[in-house]
Structure formats: structure tokens, C-alpha cells
Amino acid sequence: MTVGARVLKTGLAVAVALWVATTIAGFNSPIISAVAAIFTIQPSIYRSWKELLQQVQSNMLGAAVAVAAVWLIGNKPIAVGLVCICVILLCLRLKAEETIGLTLVTVVVIMEARGQTGWNVALDRFAAIMTGMLSAFAVNVAVAPPRHRERFVKLVQDAQSSLSRLLRTAISNELKENVFRDELKRVRKQLRQLQEYYELFAEERVWRAEARVARGRLLVVYKGMMAALEQGLALLEAVEQHYFAIPTAQAWNRLIDRQIEALCGYHELLMWKWEGQLKPGANASAPPDEATALLTDMIAERSEQTDAVSRARLLVLTSSLFSYEDRLRRLDKLIERWLQREEPVSIGEIDPRASD
């Protein structure tokens, strides 16, 4: 089990919130600050700031509703329950679903204070909640700020390595079925995590114009990396679902196996190129056109010798193969332009559908 930075920062935020609430502010209910700190910690600084703003607005609304409810209908259990329902509906109406939990905490801690002056209690407990939120935000900014770029690149490398192992053993069918399933599930999970890291990195605000331009160009390259991995996964799934259902000859098996091997090697070299691990003058290169031409000729020959269903399966398989190669060539172009600091290609060049 790995203890991540967010886990440690949550514990630290709780400790800081309790210390501030007890030692500096002297609140009657410091535990409320700790609860607020737990709700406010987010995986990125931008999301923490956005969460802080939303929580302030929603909690002010919740505090006002709670005080008004105590004056109008009292603080019996049924009244607290009804007010909670109303606050949930208000949050949903305001499209602030993420703030519902802490807003309900605000409502309950204000309404349950029996025999105390409404506004005094409301201000004291609202201040305690604000202390917790601000403590969590300060900890998230000051302690180990999230480094989504490094995490993204590391996960891309891991996903490419896992995908390469599966593709290289797909035709020979050497892996045990349970091992293949576990590894395939792992690759799919990594691709989902990549999408999350990409969104977190894209959300971060950059104030300098030059930095914004550089970050925008970098996002285009990252998009290309994800597109290449997704197409490699599509090829793997096409091999699994269709390859073994097509009557094949040994020459065909060897040719497909060599082409997949060449593409996996090309993908690996592209990642090494991105990391600057290639020797000066060395360069990643796609499979030669002669190999692609030979594969095309053999595909055409086999299409004439098979039935309609087999031809359809063959079309799915070969289109996935060529699409993977095309994505890698696009990624090569993106990486080369980034390393030379030229103008990057557009998102539409990575995925033509994006420009529709």
C-alpha cells in the first residue's frame, strides 16, 4: 500500500486546522475546523481554490438558512431534517453538488446549539469552518504541490511498457489467460488515470503569457501520447477478438508479428526520444514503407481467399494496425516539433474529428 501526498496532506491539514482553531482562535468547537479541512483538500491547487470559493458561498447560504430556521421552526430533530432537505435542494439548484456535504455540516452544527444566541453561534461555527478550509488550502499550496506533469509522463511510460508486452505476445498467444486479463485490465486503468492527470494539468492556471503558450503546446503533445496509447489498446483488442478467428498461414502470422514488433519498438523509441535518452544523431523511425506495402499485398491476397465474415475481421484488424502506425507517426511529428521549439500542430491534426 502506497501512502500518497494527498493522504499525508489531509492529515497535516487536519492538524493545522485543529491547532489554529484551538490555540489561536479559541473556538468552542475546534472539531468543526478539522471536518472542514477534510472536505477541502483536493488533488490540485486550482481545484482547491475552486472548492474554497464554492464552499464559502454554500456555507454562507447554509448558515443563513440554519439561523432563520432556528428562529422560525426551532431546532427539533424533524426541523433539522427538513432544513437539510431544503439545503440539499438549494445546492442542487445552484449546481454546487460538491459542497453539499460540508454545507450540511454547517447547518447541523448551527441548529443543534440549544439555548445559545443564534447569530453568535452561527458566526463562531462559520468562522471555525472557514479556518478549516483556509488551513487545508494553505497546506495544499505550501506542502508538496501536485506535480501532474511528472506523474503524467511516468504513467505514460508505464502504460506503454505494459501495452508493449501485451502486443508482443498477442500473436504468439504465450501468456496465460488470467495473466493477460489482469494486464489488460491494468492498462485500461492506466489510460483512465492518464485522462484524469491530463485534465488536472490542463486545469492549472498559468499567469505569464509565455508560460501559457508553452503549456498549451505541451498539452498537444500529451494529447498525442494518449491517442497513441489508446490506438495501441484498440489494436490489442482487435487481435484478441478477430485475429484467431481468421484462417491464417505461417507467413501471415510472421508478417503480422514482425509489424507489431516494429510498431512497439517505434513507440518505445519515441518515449526515449521524449526523455532525451537517444544518442546524438540517433532517431526513432517508423517501420519501412516496404514492410507496409508487403503487408498490404498480403492482406489483399488473403481477402480474395476468405469468406465475407473473415474479410470483415481482417479489415478490422488491419485498420487497427495502420491506425496505430499513423498515431505513432503523428506523435513523432509532435515530439520533434516540441524538441525543436517550432509551432506545434493543432489538436485537429492529432484527431481529425476534433476539427469538425
C-alpha positions in Angstrom: 0.0 0.0 0.0 1.4 3.4 -1.1 0.8 6.5 1.1 0.4 9.3 -1.3 1.0 13.1 -0.8 -2.7 13.8 -0.7 -3.1 11.4 2.2 -0.3 13.0 4.2 -1.6 16.5 3.4 -5.0 15.6 4.6 -3.6 14.6 8.0 -1.4 17.7 8.1 -4.4 19.9 7.2 -6.5 18.5 10.0 -3.6 19.0 12.5 -3.1 22.6 11.3 -6.8 23.4 11.4 -7.1 22.0 15.0 -4.1 23.9 16.1 -5.3 27.2 14.7 -8.8 26.7 16.0 -7.7 25.8 19.5 -4.5 27.8 20.1 -5.1 31.0 18.0 -8.8 31.4 17.5 -10.0 29.6 20.7 -13.2 28.3 19.1 -15.7 26.4 21.3 -15.9 23.6 18.7 -12.5 23.1 17.0 -13.5 19.7 15.6 -15.6 21.6 13.1 -12.4 23.1 11.6 -10.9 19.6 11.2 -14.1 18.4 9.4 -13.9 21.4 7.0 -10.2 20.7 6.3 -11.0 17.1 5.3 -13.7 18.3 2.8 -11.5 21.0 1.2 -8.3 19.0 0.3 -8.3 18.5 -3.5 -5.8 16.8 -5.9 -4.8 20.1 -7.5 -4.3 23.7 -6.4 -6.8 25.0 -8.9 -9.5 22.6 -7.7 -8.7 23.5 -4.1 -9.2 27.2 -4.9 -12.4 26.5 -6.8 -13.6 24.3 -3.9 -12.8 27.0 -1.4 -14.8 29.6 -3.3 -17.8 27.2 -3.7 -17.7 26.1 -0.1 -17.6 29.8 1.2 -20.7 30.6 -0.9 -22.6 27.5 0.0 -21.7 27.6 3.7 -22.8 31.2 4.0 -26.1 30.2 2.5 -26.4 27.2 4.8 -25.5 29.3 7.9 -28.2 31.9 7.0 -30.8 29.2 6.4 -29.9 27.4 9.6 -30.2 30.6 11.7 -33.5 31.6 10.1 -34.9 28.1 10.6 -34.0 28.1 14.3 -35.9 31.3 14.8 -38.9 30.2 12.7 -39.4 26.5 13.5 -36.9 25.7 16.2 -34.2 23.0 16.3 -36.1 19.8 16.9 -34.8 16.7 15.0 -37.6 16.8 12.5 -36.9 20.5 11.8 -33.1 19.8 11.3 -34.0 17.1 8.9 -36.4 19.3 6.9 -33.8 22.1 6.7 -31.2 19.7 5.5 -33.5 18.6 2.7 -34.1 22.2 1.7 -30.4 23.0 1.7 -29.6 19.9 -0.5 -32.3 21.1 -3.0 -30.8 24.6 -3.0 -27.3 23.3 -3.6 -28.5 21.2 -6.5 -30.4 24.2 -7.9 -27.2 26.3 -7.7 -25.2 23.4 -9.3 -23.0 23.1 -6.2 -23.3 19.4 -5.6 -19.7 19.1 -4.4 -20.4 21.4 -1.5 -23.4 19.6 -0.1 -21.5 17.6 2.5 -19.8 20.5 4.3 -22.9 22.7 3.9 -25.0 20.1 5.7 -22.3 20.0 8.5 -22.7 23.8 8.8 -26.5 23.6 9.1 -26.4 20.8 11.7 -23.7 22.3 13.9 -25.6 25.6 14.0 -29.1 24.2 14.5 -28.0 21.7 17.2 -26.7 24.5 19.5 -29.6 24.6 22.0 -30.1 27.6 24.3 -27.4 29.8 22.6 -27.8 33.0 20.7 -28.3 32.2 17.0 -26.1 34.8 15.4 -23.2 34.3 17.9 -23.3 30.6 17.4 -23.6 31.0 13.6 -20.6 33.3 13.4 -18.5 31.2 15.7 -19.1 28.0 13.9 -18.9 29.6 10.5 -15.5 31.0 11.4 -14.4 27.6 12.6 -15.4 26.1 9.2 -13.6 28.9 7.3 -10.5 28.3 9.4 -10.5 24.6 8.4 -11.0 25.4 4.7 -8.2 28.0 4.7 -5.9 25.7 6.6 -6.4 23.0 4.0 -5.9 25.4 1.1 -2.7 26.7 2.7 -1.3 23.2 3.2 -2.2 22.1 -0.3 -0.3 25.1 -1.8 2.7 25.0 0.5 3.4 21.3 1.1 4.4 19.2 -1.9 2.3 21.0 -4.6 0.8 18.4 -7.1 3.2 17.8 -10.0 0.8 16.5 -12.6 3.4 16.8 -15.4 5.8 14.3 -13.9 3.1 11.9 -12.8 1.6 12.0 -16.3 4.9 11.2 -18.1 5.7 8.5 -15.6 2.3 6.9 -16.2 2.6 7.2 -20.0 5.9 5.3 -19.8 4.4 2.6 -17.5 1.3 2.2 -19.8 3.5 2.0 -22.9 5.7 -0.7 -21.3 2.6 -2.8 -20.3 0.9 -2.3 -23.7 4.1 -3.3 -25.5 4.4 -6.6 -23.5 0.8 -7.5 -24.3 1.1 -6.6 -28.0 4.4 -8.6 -28.5 2.8 -11.7 -27.0 -0.6 -11.3 -28.6 0.1 -13.2 -31.9 2.1 -16.0 -30.3 -0.5 -16.3 -27.5 2.1 -17.1 -24.9 0.5 -15.5 -21.9 -1.8 -17.4 -19.6 -5.4 -16.2 -20.0 -5.7 -14.9 -16.4 -2.4 -13.1 -16.7 -3.5 -11.5 -20.0 -6.8 -10.4 -18.5 -5.1 -8.9 -15.4 -2.6 -7.0 -17.6 -5.3 -5.8 -20.0 -7.3 -4.5 -17.0 -4.3 -2.7 -15.7 -3.6 -1.0 -19.0 -7.2 0.2 -19.2 -7.0 1.6 -15.7 -3.8 3.4 -16.5 -5.4 5.0 -19.5 -8.3 6.2 -17.3 -5.7 7.6 -14.8 -3.9 9.4 -17.7 -7.1 11.2 -18.7 -7.5 12.3 -15.1 -3.9 13.6 -14.8 -4.3 15.3 -18.2 -7.4 17.2 -17.0 -5.7 18.2 -13.7 -2.7 19.5 -15.6 -4.9 21.3 -18.1 -6.9 23.0 -15.3 -3.9 24.6 -13.6 -3.8 28.3 -14.2 -0.7 29.9 -15.6 -0.3 33.7 -15.4 2.6 34.5 -17.7 1.7 34.6 -21.4 4.9 32.8 -22.5 4.2 30.0 -20.0 0.6 29.7 -21.2 1.8 29.2 -24.8 4.4 26.6 -23.8 1.9 24.8 -21.6 -0.6 24.8 -24.5 2.0 23.3 -26.8 2.8 20.7 -24.2 -0.8 19.7 -23.8 -1.0 19.0 -27.5 2.0 16.6 -27.2 0.4 14.9 -24.2 -2.8 14.5 -26.1 -0.8 12.8 -28.9 0.7 10.4 -26.3 -2.7 9.4 -25.0 -4.0 9.0 -28.6 -1.2 6.6 -29.4 -1.8 4.5 -26.3 -5.5 4.3 -27.0 -4.9 3.2 -30.6 -2.4 0.6 -29.4 -5.0 -0.7 -27.0 -7.5 -0.8 -29.8 -5.1 -2.9 -31.9 -4.6 -5.3 -28.9 -8.4 -5.7 -28.6 -8.7 -6.3 -32.4 -6.1 -9.0 -32.3 -7.8 -10.7 -29.3 -11.3 -10.5 -30.9 -10.6 -11.1 -34.6 -7.1 -12.4 -35.3 -7.6 -16.0 -34.1 -10.9 -16.3 -35.8 -9.3 -15.8 -39.3 -7.8 -18.9 -41.0 -4.1 -18.0 -41.2 -0.9 -19.3 -42.7 2.6 -19.2 -41.1 3.8 -16.5 -43.4 0.9 -14.3 -42.4 1.5 -14.9 -38.7 5.2 -13.9 -39.1 4.4 -10.8 -41.1 1.8 -9.5 -38.6 4.1 -10.4 -35.7 7.0 -8.5 -37.2 4.8 -5.5 -38.0 3.5 -5.3 -34.4 7.1 -5.8 -33.1 8.3 -2.9 -35.3 5.5 -0.6 -34.1 6.1 -1.5 -30.4 9.8 -0.7 -30.9 8.9 2.6 -32.6 6.7 3.5 -29.7 9.4 2.8 -27.2 12.0 4.8 -29.2 9.5 7.8 -29.3 9.3 7.7 -25.5 13.1 7.6 -25.2 13.3 10.4 -27.6 11.0 12.5 -25.5 13.1 11.8 -22.4 16.3 12.7 -24.3 17.8 9.2 -23.9 18.8 8.7 -27.5 22.4 9.3 -28.7 23.1 12.4 -30.7 22.2 11.7 -34.3 20.1 8.7 -33.4 16.4 8.9 -34.2 13.2 6.9 -33.9 12.0 5.6 -37.2 8.7 4.1 -38.3 8.5 0.7 -40.0 9.8 1.0 -43.6 7.3 1.5 -46.3 8.4 -1.7 -47.9 7.1 -3.7 -44.9 3.8 -1.8 -45.1 3.5 -2.4 -48.8 4.2 -6.2 -48.3 1.6 -6.3 -45.6 -0.9 -4.6 -47.8 -0.3 -7.0 -50.7 -0.7 -10.0 -48.4 -4.0 -8.5 -47.0 -5.4 -8.1 -50.5 -4.4 -11.7 -51.3 -6.0 -13.1 -48.2 -9.2 -11.0 -48.8 -9.7 -12.9 -52.1 -9.3 -16.3 -50.4 -11.6 -15.8 -47.4 -15.3 -15.6 -46.8 -17.2 -12.3 -46.1 -17.1 -12.7 -42.3 -13.3 -13.4 -42.3 -12.8 -10.4 -44.7 -14.6 -8.2 -42.2 -12.5 -9.4 -39.4 -9.4 -8.9 -41.5 -10.5 -5.3 -42.2 -10.9 -4.5 -38.5 -7.5 -6.0 -37.7 -5.6 -4.3 -40.4 -7.3 -0.9 -40.0 -6.3 -1.0 -36.3 -2.7 -1.9 -37.3 -2.5 1.0 -39.7 -4.2 3.4 -37.4 -1.7 2.6 -34.6 1.2 3.3 -37.0 -0.5 6.6 -38.1 -0.9 7.7 -34.5 2.8 7.0 -33.8 3.9 8.9 -36.8 1.8 11.9 -35.7 3.3 11.6 -32.2 6.8 11.5 -33.7 6.0 14.8 -35.5 4.7 16.4 -32.4 7.7 15.4 -30.3 10.1 16.6 -33.0 8.4 20.0 -33.2 8.4 20.3 -29.4 12.1 19.5 -29.1 12.9 22.0 -31.9 10.5 24.5 -30.3 8.6 25.1 -33.6 4.9 25.8 -33.8 3.0 22.7 -32.8 0.4 21.0 -35.0 -3.2 21.5 -33.9 -5.4 19.2 -31.9 -7.3 18.6 -35.2 -4.2 17.1 -36.7 -4.0 14.7 -33.8 -7.6 13.7 -34.1 -9.4 15.0 -37.3 -12.7 14.6 -35.6 -11.7 17.5 -33.2 -11.9 20.0 -36.1 -15.4 19.1 -37.2 
